[in-house]
Amino acid sequence: MSVAAWPTYDRYKDSGIDWICQIPAHWEVRRNFALFREMKVSGRADLPVLSVSIHSGVSSEELSDEENIRSIIKIEDRTTYKEVKPGDVAYNMMRAWQGGIGAVSVHGMVSPAYVVARPSSALVADYFELLYRCPAFIRQMDSGSKGITDFRKRLYWDDFKNLLTLVPPRNEQLAIVQHIAEVSEKIDEAVRIKEAQIALLRERRQILIQETITRGLNPDAPMKDSGIDWIGQIPAHWEVKRLKHIALIRYGLGQPPRETEDGLPLLRATNVERGKINPKGLIFVAPAGVPRDRNAFLKQGEIIVVRSGAYTGDSAIVPIEFDGAVAGYDMVVTPHGVNEAFLSLSLLCPYILYEQLYLLRMRSAQPHLNKEELGETIVLLPPGDEQSAIVNDIKANCEKIDNGITIKQGQITALKEYKTVLINATVTGKIKVI
């Protein structure tokens, strides 16, 4: 899978642009004032309001209510909006430096903060969008934008019209658009298949954990009724206990200490991710600012359980590298008389996470758990040696599944990179499509 396998043009010439270099000999380089005219036609109440995304270009339908709420400029007087027609190009002056530009496919209107440019007959808007969403042309828009910081940058019409555009013959532009659409569809389908395979692997992983945590490793073990209707049968030699009887539960810090670059890591809800500590967005705090009477310093093998917000109920075991870190606002579970890895896996099993913790957290508008509620959680408990065997078995089997997921994710990354490289090479004339 290489772009080098695609055919190239017979003759090339110097484009005169140092960041483009060679282009096909019959292509032109023109400034946008020769290709576009700015349009400032007022919108109408019956037209849909379209948006321009840095990820997907111009939308093909009205902004949703949720997007309207998030919009900086509310839709009140629609006459201040600008009419757009199929074949136009629209860009967000404030987001052009990030690639907020695209071709219009439906009759509608856009925000006053957008610029509407109508191309001449020499230019196909869909080709222009593909070209200007390439990294090199996004950088050109960035360079043409004015502002002292990124989020103050604006690409005004007077600057946009002086940007450079590669212009193949019109029939070739159409062929480029068609070629990219066909190849992209195949690549996107391959990505969807691999994403579906990853979803199945993750489902298989969850089923494996759930079955092992609630049934054990011996399929021939005598069973008994757990006495809990949503759990059913469990091995006869297992116990059913409340979490408060096999662990101590405490709160972390209500108020974080002063941040400092050379301090201790503070683990917050955003660092808790399905059994693991995610260091992304990690902050550090001054040790001297941690109240000694709060027992906020974490030990390896303790479990953090999120107590409030969107991640309520999620949990993660503290690994060796975060031994001595500071517990944030959430709850800390210290297992006693139970394998900490087994308990960590149990807290993420559906019979606890979905059937108990999620039901508790949904009792109010703002998801929340307290330590008394967490302490009442029902936990299935095999003997200690069996807990260790279950943990080792799950680890070995999940490692195989995780390796499979990693391979699929790598393949998806490679496909997306190939698609990006292919688009860049096609719209800049590095490969020939007709």
Order of alpha helices (4+ residues) and beta strands (2+ residues): beta-beta-beta-beta-beta-beta-alpha-beta-beta-beta-beta-beta-alpha-alpha-alpha-beta-alpha-beta-beta-beta-beta-beta-beta-beta-beta-beta-beta-beta-beta-alpha-alpha-alpha-beta-alpha
